Amino acid sequence: MYRSLSSLVPNAADLLDLEVEELAGVLLTHLNSYEGVSGNSVYQNGRIGHKNFFDTLDRPVNPTFPRAEPEYGARQPEVKRALVEAWAWLQSEGFLVMDPSSTGNWFIVSRRAQRLKSREDFDAYRKASMLPKGQLHPFIATEVYPAFLRGKYDTAIFEAFREVEVAVRDGGKFGPNDYGTDLMRDAFRPAEKKGQAVTPGPLTDTQSPIAEQEAMANLFAGAIGLYKNPQSHRHVPTHAEDAAEVIVFASQLLRIVDRLKP
């Protein structure tokens, strides 16, 4: 079904407030809706005309002819410029591909882009691309990735560092009542304290210098204290980009535990 730009984002100010990636999702949803619509200059023979599309933004509305209706009033020139940027983004990401048989003004919607029929589909794709599942530790990919895709970023971060805590507890053979920053410091206890030899933690890399052993203990204790504990007690607002970076960090900590556990 054909969906005009103004039906997707009715207000010009709202459209102009969108980041280029977000506006690209709106534009792609609109362009995908041309498929099957006949009698227009934008979509012909499975191709989308770049010049024809932007020309329609400047034409008067014809209710019998589907196009991106210029219903944004005095801000129409700003809207057009923003859409030019969004189109360029879709090209750079491989969503719009130039038709090799054309002179440069006709594009094909890529196979990947054809699967993204709505803004929700596009948003889900963007989230998934921020957190490449194949590069994550298996525990993170299984337990945390679904929450991230649903937009439950605080839950995803909490679950990621809970997996770190569980891995440290199991790897160090600790009991169920051992948790939090104390668990991390016991698991990674350096083999020396104030110049005196002490029993190292079960996950301590005793081949490393004492300074690095201390840094490892601080790294894990700080990570749990900063990222898991606040999520346990209150809602911590996060953005997808920030959450993805933190979850990748948790994945790296899990790989360290895999390497150091007896």
Number of C-alpha atoms within 10 A of each C-alpha: 10 16 16 21 21 16 13 15 15 13 14 17 13 9 22 18 11 13 11 20 17 16 23 25 26 23 22 23 25 24 24 21 18 22 17 13 14 13 11 14 16 23 25 16 9 12 19 25 20 17 13 16 18 17 15 17 19 14 12 10 15 9 8 8 13 19 27 23 19 21 17 20 10 10 13 15 14 15 19 18 13 20 20 17 16 22 21 16 18 22 17 11 10 15 22 24 18 21 16 10 8 11 8 12 14 22 21 19 22 14 12 11 21 17 12 19 16 17 19 13 14 21 17 16 16 16 17 17 11 16 21 13 15 8 11 21 17 14 16 24 18 12 14 23 24 14 16 23 19 11 17 17 25 24 18 25 29 20 23 26 29 20 21 27 24 16 19 27 21 14 17 22 14 16 10 9 8 14 17 19 21 12 23 28 20 20 24 27 25 28 21 17 13 6 8 7 10 12 11 18 20 20 27 26 20 17 9 12 13 17 10 15 23 19 14 21 23 17 16 24 21 16 21 24 17 13 20 24 16 14 19 14 8 9 11 13 9 14 11 19 12 12 22 23 14 18 27 20 15 26 22 15 22 25 15 15 18 14 11 16 17 11
